[in-house]
């Protein structure tokens, strides 16, 4: 599952709420949540700030720990 979508669900928030907070359209946020497009790093930072989480929680690690 998409990390943004998962955090929204865990916090009981909606995509509409997030769209308003980050000043993007609902359609854009839906595309982020459904992995149709990826937010830029500045937008991802804004999303993390609005959700009050570390930006790393929205990212999937690219290297496995040894």
N, CA, C and O atoms as CSV, one atom per row, in Angstrom:
chain,resi,resn,atom,element,x,y,z
A,1,UNK,N,N,0.843,-1.188,0.000
A,1,UNK,CA,C,0.000,0.000,0.000
A,1,UNK,C,C,0.886,1.248,0.000
A,1,UNK,O,O,1.969,1.256,0.587
A,2,UNK,N,N,0.425,2.265,-0.645
A,2,UNK,CA,C,1.124,3.538,-0.703
A,2,UNK,C,C,1.275,4.112,0.703
A,2,UNK,O,O,0.332,4.075,1.493
A,3,UNK,N,N,2.445,4.636,1.015
A,3,UNK,CA,C,2.734,5.143,2.361
A,3,UNK,C,C,1.861,6.346,2.721
A,3,UNK,O,O,1.395,6.439,3.857
A,4,UNK,N,N,1.629,7.261,1.790
A,4,UNK,CA,C,0.790,8.426,2.080
A,4,UNK,C,C,-0.616,7.955,2.428
A,4,UNK,O,O,-1.208,8.399,3.411
A,5,UNK,N,N,-1.131,7.066,1.622
A,5,UNK,CA,C,-2.484,6.538,1.842
A,5,UNK,C,C,-2.573,5.839,3.192
A,5,UNK,O,O,-3.563,5.993,3.908
A,6,UNK,N,N,-1.552,5.076,3.542
A,6,UNK,CA,C,-1.529,4.345,4.807
A,6,UNK,C,C,-1.512,5.303,6.002
A,6,UNK,O,O,-2.248,5.098,6.967
A,7,UNK,N,N,-0.689,6.331,5.945
A,7,UNK,CA,C,-0.617,7.298,7.044
A,7,UNK,C,C,-1.945,8.045,7.180
A,7,UNK,O,O,-2.428,8.258,8.292
A,8,UNK,N,N,-2.531,8.439,6.056
A,8,UNK,CA,C,-3.841,9.103,6.115
A,8,UNK,C,C,-4.859,8.197,6.806
A,8,UNK,O,O,-5.624,8.653,7.656
A,9,UNK,N,N,-4.865,6.929,6.444
A,9,UNK,CA,C,-5.810,5.982,7.038
A,9,UNK,C,C,-5.555,5.834,8.536
A,9,UNK,O,O,-6.489,5.850,9.338
A,10,UNK,N,N,-4.277,5.691,8.907
A,10,UNK,CA,C,-3.916,5.538,10.315
A,10,UNK,C,C,-4.323,6.754,11.146
A,10,UNK,O,O,-4.696,6.624,12.312
A,11,UNK,N,N,-4.246,7.940,10.531
A,11,UNK,CA,C,-4.587,9.175,11.244
A,11,UNK,C,C,-6.069,9.527,11.127
A,11,UNK,O,O,-6.527,10.494,11.735
A,12,UNK,N,N,-6.815,8.751,10.351
A,12,UNK,CA,C,-8.239,9.024,10.184
A,12,UNK,C,C,-8.505,10.268,9.366
A,12,UNK,O,O,-9.511,10.949,9.567
A,13,UNK,N,N,-7.616,10.562,8.453
A,13,UNK,CA,C,-7.742,11.754,7.604
A,13,UNK,C,C,-8.073,11.340,6.172
A,13,UNK,O,O,-7.893,10.186,5.786
A,14,UNK,N,N,-8.558,12.299,5.400
A,14,UNK,CA,C,-8.952,12.010,4.021
A,14,UNK,C,C,-7.982,12.638,3.023
A,14,UNK,O,O,-7.195,13.522,3.359
A,15,UNK,N,N,-8.066,12.159,1.809
A,15,UNK,CA,C,-7.266,12.740,0.738
A,15,UNK,C,C,-7.706,14.181,0.472
A,15,UNK,O,O,-6.885,15.028,0.121
A,16,UNK,N,N,-8.981,14.451,0.635
A,16,UNK,CA,C,-9.495,15.813,0.457
A,16,UNK,C,C,-8.865,16.748,1.488
A,16,UNK,O,O,-8.453,17.860,1.156
A,17,UNK,N,N,-8.793,16.298,2.719
A,17,UNK,CA,C,-8.168,17.088,3.783
A,17,UNK,C,C,-6.720,17.411,3.427
A,17,UNK,O,O,-6.284,18.557,3.537
A,18,UNK,N,N,-5.969,16.375,2.994
A,18,UNK,CA,C,-4.561,16.572,2.634
A,18,UNK,C,C,-4.432,17.533,1.465
A,18,UNK,O,O,-3.556,18.398,1.466
A,19,UNK,N,N,-5.287,17.392,0.477
A,19,UNK,CA,C,-5.243,18.279,-0.694
A,19,UNK,C,C,-5.389,19.738,-0.269
A,19,UNK,O,O,-4.667,20.603,-0.766
A,20,UNK,N,N,-6.298,20.009,0.626
A,20,UNK,CA,C,-6.493,21.374,1.112
A,20,UNK,C,C,-5.261,21.874,1.853
A,20,UNK,O,O,-4.836,23.013,1.656
A,21,UNK,N,N,-4.685,21.029,2.706
A,21,UNK,CA,C,-3.535,21.417,3.524
A,21,UNK,C,C,-2.284,21.698,2.698
A,21,UNK,O,O,-1.509,22.594,3.033
A,22,UNK,N,N,-2.082,20.931,1.612
A,22,UNK,CA,C,-0.876,21.130,0.801
A,22,UNK,C,C,-1.147,21.989,-0.435
A,22,UNK,O,O,-0.279,22.180,-1.286
A,23,UNK,N,N,-2.371,22.495,-0.508
A,23,UNK,CA,C,-2.774,23.393,-1.596
A,23,UNK,C,C,-2.581,22.765,-2.978
A,23,UNK,O,O,-2.040,23.375,-3.899
A,24,UNK,N,N,-3.043,21.533,-3.078
A,24,UNK,CA,C,-3.076,20.805,-4.351
A,24,UNK,C,C,-4.498,20.316,-4.560
A,24,UNK,O,O,-5.292,20.276,-3.619
A,25,UNK,N,N,-4.818,19.948,-5.782
A,25,UNK,CA,C,-6.169,19.460,-6.051
A,25,UNK,C,C,-6.338,18.042,-5.506
A,25,UNK,O,O,-5.368,17.312,-5.304
A,26,UNK,N,N,-7.588,17.682,-5.277
A,26,UNK,CA,C,-7.915,16.332,-4.828
A,26,UNK,C,C,-7.399,15.311,-5.835
A,26,UNK,O,O,-6.906,14.251,-5.447
A,27,UNK,N,N,-7.509,15.619,-7.114
A,27,UNK,CA,C,-7.074,14.698,-8.171
A,27,UNK,C,C,-5.573,14.430,-8.062
A,27,UNK,O,O,-5.135,13.289,-8.212
A,28,UNK,N,N,-4.792,15.461,-7.804
A,28,UNK,CA,C,-3.338,15.297,-7.676
A,28,UNK,C,C,-3.014,14.409,-6.481
A,28,UNK,O,O,-2.190,13.501,-6.589
A,29,UNK,N,N,-3.653,14.661,-5.351
A,29,UNK,CA,C,-3.402,13.856,-4.153
A,29,UNK,C,C,-3.834,12.408,-4.384
A,29,UNK,O,O,-3.159,11.483,-3.933
A,30,UNK,N,N,-4.929,12.210,-5.067
A,30,UNK,CA,C,-5.378,10.854,-5.391
A,30,UNK,C,C,-4.333,10.139,-6.245
A,30,UNK,O,O,-4.070,8.953,-6.043
A,31,UNK,N,N,-3.741,10.850,-7.189
A,31,UNK,CA,C,-2.688,10.255,-8.021
A,31,UNK,C,C,-1.474,9.878,-7.182
A,31,UNK,O,O,-0.852,8.843,-7.420
A,32,UNK,N,N,-1.132,10.717,-6.195
A,32,UNK,CA,C,-0.034,10.369,-5.280
A,32,UNK,C,C,-0.386,9.100,-4.510
A,32,UNK,O,O,0.432,8.186,-4.401
A,33,UNK,N,N,-1.598,9.047,-3.980
A,33,UNK,CA,C,-2.021,7.923,-3.131
A,33,UNK,C,C,-2.186,6.616,-3.900
A,33,UNK,O,O,-2.099,5.536,-3.315
A,34,UNK,N,N,-2.420,6.705,-5.193
A,34,UNK,CA,C,-2.608,5.503,-6.009
A,34,UNK,C,C,-1.387,5.170,-6.861
A,34,UNK,O,O,-1.457,4.334,-7.762
A,35,UNK,N,N,-0.272,5.830,-6.568
A,35,UNK,CA,C,1.005,5.602,-7.263
A,35,UNK,C,C,0.946,5.860,-8.767
A,35,UNK,O,O,1.670,5.228,-9.536
A,36,UNK,N,N,0.089,6.784,-9.184
A,36,UNK,CA,C,0.056,7.152,-10.599
A,36,UNK,C,C,1.098,8.218,-10.894
A,36,UNK,O,O,1.630,8.285,-12.002
A,37,UNK,N,N,1.389,9.054,-9.897
A,37,UNK,CA,C,2.472,10.031,-9.976
A,37,UNK,C,C,3.127,10.102,-8.600
A,37,UNK,O,O,2.548,9.691,-7.595
A,38,UNK,N,N,4.326,10.623,-8.582
A,38,UNK,CA,C,5.043,10.776,-7.318
A,38,UNK,C,C,5.244,12.267,-7.036
A,38,UNK,O,O,5.560,13.032,-7.947
A,39,UNK,N,N,5.065,12.676,-5.791
A,39,UNK,CA,C,5.299,14.078,-5.458
A,39,UNK,C,C,6.784,14.403,-5.522
A,39,UNK,O,O,7.633,13.540,-5.301
A,40,UNK,N,N,7.080,15.648,-5.825
A,40,UNK,CA,C,8.475,16.099,-5.784
A,40,UNK,C,C,8.936,16.082,-4.330
A,40,UNK,O,O,8.115,15.991,-3.417
A,41,UNK,N,N,10.224,16.168,-4.119
A,41,UNK,CA,C,10.730,16.151,-2.744
A,41,UNK,C,C,10.201,17.320,-1.909
A,41,UNK,O,O,9.842,17.117,-0.749
A,42,UNK,N,N,10.142,18.549,-2.466
A,42,UNK,CA,C,9.561,19.634,-1.659
A,42,UNK,C,C,8.097,19.374,-1.281
A,42,UNK,O,O,7.681,19.702,-0.170
A,43,UNK,N,N,7.324,18.795,-2.187
A,43,UNK,CA,C,5.920,18.478,-1.883
A,43,UNK,C,C,5.857,17.347,-0.874
A,43,UNK,O,O,5.023,17.376,0.030
A,44,UNK,N,N,6.713,16.359,-1.008
A,44,UNK,CA,C,6.751,15.255,-0.051
A,44,UNK,C,C,7.083,15.771,1.349
A,44,UNK,O,O,6.513,15.310,2.338
A,45,UNK,N,N,8.002,16.724,1.426
A,45,UNK,CA,C,8.351,17.351,2.715
A,45,UNK,C,C,7.144,18.071,3.299
A,45,UNK,O,O,6.887,17.983,4.500
A,46,UNK,N,N,6.408,18.777,2.458
A,46,UNK,CA,C,5.214,19.487,2.912
A,46,UNK,C,C,4.164,18.497,3.431
A,46,UNK,O,O,3.519,18.744,4.450
A,47,UNK,N,N,4.002,17.382,2.724
A,47,UNK,CA,C,3.061,16.343,3.153
A,47,UNK,C,C,3.479,15.806,4.521
A,47,UNK,O,O,2.644,15.653,5.412
A,48,UNK,N,N,4.767,15.521,4.686
A,48,UNK,CA,C,5.262,15.011,5.964
A,48,UNK,C,C,5.020,16.024,7.081
A,48,UNK,O,O,4.616,15.653,8.183
A,49,UNK,N,N,5.266,17.294,6.797
A,49,UNK,CA,C,5.038,18.335,7.803
A,49,UNK,C,C,3.569,18.409,8.202
A,49,UNK,O,O,3.249,18.492,9.388
A,50,UNK,N,N,2.683,18.379,7.221
A,50,UNK,CA,C,1.239,18.452,7.483
A,50,UNK,C,C,0.779,17.245,8.288
A,50,UNK,O,O,-0.061,17.372,9.179
A,51,UNK,N,N,1.328,16.074,7.975
A,51,UNK,CA,C,0.951,14.854,8.685
A,51,UNK,C,C,1.708,14.690,10.001
A,51,UNK,O,O,1.447,13.761,10.766
A,52,UNK,N,N,2.655,15.606,10.259
A,52,UNK,CA,C,3.457,15.606,11.487
A,52,UNK,C,C,4.200,14.285,11.659
A,52,UNK,O,O,4.160,13.659,12.719
A,53,UNK,N,N,4.882,13.878,10.578
A,53,UNK,CA,C,5.696,12.665,10.613
A,53,UNK,C,C,7.046,12.955,9.971
A,53,UNK,O,O,7.212,13.956,9.273
A,54,UNK,N,N,7.994,12.079,10.213
A,54,UNK,CA,C,9.302,12.179,9.576
A,54,UNK,C,C,9.137,11.816,8.102
A,54,UNK,O,O,8.446,10.850,7.779
A,55,UNK,N,N,9.748,12.562,7.228
A,55,UNK,CA,C,9.616,12.325,5.787
A,55,UNK,C,C,10.016,10.891,5.420
A,55,UNK,O,O,9.509,10.334,4.447
A,56,UNK,N,N,10.918,10.302,6.192
A,56,UNK,CA,C,11.372,8.930,5.900
A,56,UNK,C,C,10.255,7.910,6.033
A,56,UNK,O,O,10.330,6.827,5.453
A,57,UNK,N,N,9.220,8.248,6.792
A,57,UNK,CA,C,8.084,7.334,6.931
A,57,UNK,C,C,7.285,7.224,5.628
A,57,UNK,O,O,6.509,6.285,5.446
A,58,UNK,N,N,7.480,8.183,4.732
A,58,UNK,CA,C,6.766,8.167,3.452
A,58,UNK,C,C,7.570,7.505,2.345
A,58,UNK,O,O,7.086,7.346,1.224
A,59,UNK,N,N,8.790,7.123,2.660
A,59,UNK,CA,C,9.674,6.547,1.659
A,59,UNK,C,C,9.891,5.063,1.925
A,59,UNK,O,O,9.857,4.608,3.068
A,60,UNK,N,N,10.109,4.338,0.872
A,60,UNK,CA,C,10.414,2.912,0.964
A,60,UNK,C,C,11.940,2.790,0.853
A,60,UNK,O,O,12.530,3.320,-0.088
A,61,UNK,N,N,12.577,2.103,1.793
A,61,UNK,CA,C,14.053,1.973,1.722
A,61,UNK,C,C,14.489,1.326,0.410
A,61,UNK,O,O,13.830,0.424,-0.107
A,62,UNK,N,N,15.605,1.806,-0.111
A,62,UNK,CA,C,16.122,1.247,-1.346
A,62,UNK,C,C,17.232,0.220,-1.103
A,62,UNK,O,O,17.602,-0.534,-2.003
A,63,UNK,N,N,17.754,0.202,0.120
A,63,UNK,CA,C,18.771,-0.787,0.471
A,63,UNK,C,C,18.298,-1.578,1.672
A,63,UNK,O,O,17.678,-1.049,2.595
A,64,UNK,N,N,18.605,-2.837,1.632
A,64,UNK,CA,C,18.246,-3.690,2.760
A,64,UNK,C,C,19.364,-3.612,3.803
A,64,UNK,O,O,20.546,-3.520,3.469
A,65,UNK,N,N,18.958,-3.651,5.068
A,65,UNK,CA,C,19.935,-3.629,6.138
A,65,UNK,C,C,20.674,-4.949,6.189
A,65,UNK,O,O,20.108,-6.001,5.892
A,66,UNK,N,N,21.944,-4.893,6.568
A,66,UNK,CA,C,22.767,-6.103,6.642
A,66,UNK,C,C,22.665,-6.739,7.989
A,66,UNK,O,O,23.291,-7.770,8.234
